[in-house]
Amino acid sequence: MAATVTLGVIGSDAHVVGITILEQALSAAGFEVHNLGVQTSQEEFAESAATHDADAVLVSSLYGHAEQDCRGFHETLQEAGVDTVTYIGGNLAVGQSDFEETRRTFRDMGFDRVFDSETSPEEAIRALEMDCAHSERDTERVTA
Ligand code: B12
C-alpha cells in the first residue's frame, strides 16, 4: 500500500517552489501526498495528518524562522493523536554556518530527520522508503 505523506510550509513562510517539487517527486515515486501549501499552521499539519492517517509529516521552512514556528509542533501532533515520522527541511536557520548544530537543534525538538537546502527529492524519498518500511527506524544508517 502507498505510504501517505502530509507536506507543507510552516508559519508565515511563502516559499512554494521547494514543496511543489517535493510533491511532484513524491507523487511520481508512488506516495499519496497531501500538500497543505505555504503558510500552514501547526494545527493544519496535525489535522491533515490525523485525517489521512499519514505515515510521515514533512515540514518545509525557508525564511529562517523554523525554530520559532516549530516550537510545540510535536505536542500539537500528539494532541491530535498523531504519532508518526516527522521530517523538516529547507533553510532552517538565519545565516546557517554549521548545519550539524542546526540538525541537533531540530532533532532535540523531536524531528526524526533534518535536511538542509541542498537536499534532493531523491534523498527524501530514500529516507521515507526506509522509514515507512520499518516500524523500528535505524537512524544510525542515515546522516539526515
Ligand atoms: C524565490 C525566493 C523568494 C520568493 C518566493 C516566491 C515563492 N512564492 O516561492 C520571494 C521573493 C517571495 C521571497 C521572499 C522572502 N524571502 Co526568499 N528566497 C527565494 C530564493 C531566491 C529561492 C527559493 C527557491 O524557490 N528555491 C528553489 C527550490 C527548489 O529550492 P528550496 O526551496 O531550497 O527547496 C528544496 C530544498 O530546500 C529541499 N527542501 C525544502 N523543504 C524541505 C522539506 C523537507 C522535509 C525536505 C526533505 C526537503 C526540503 O527540497 C527542495 C527541493 O529540492 C531563496 C534563495 C535560494 N537560492 O534558495 C531566498 C531565501 C529563501 N529567502 C530568504 C528571505 C530572507 C526571504 C524574505 C524573508 C525576504 C524579506 N525580507 O522579505 C521573504 C519571506 C517572505 C515569506 N513570507 O516567506 C532567505 C532566507 C534566509 C535564511 N533562511 O537564512 C533566502 C535563503 C535568500 C537569502 N540568501 O537570504 N523569497
Boltz pocket constraint, residues with backbone or C-beta under 6 A from the ligand:
constraints:
  - pocket:
      binder: B
      contacts: [[A, 12], [A, 13], [A, 14], [A, 15], [A, 16], [A, 17], [A, 18], [A, 19], [A, 21], [A, 22], [A, 58], [A, 59], [A, 60], [A, 61], [A, 62], [A, 63], [A, 64], [A, 65], [A, 87], [A, 88], [A, 89], [A, 90], [A, 91], [A, 92], [A, 93], [A, 94], [A, 95], [A, 96], [A, 115], [A, 116], [A, 117], [A, 118], [A, 119], [A, 120], [A, 121], [A, 124]]
      max_distance: 6.0
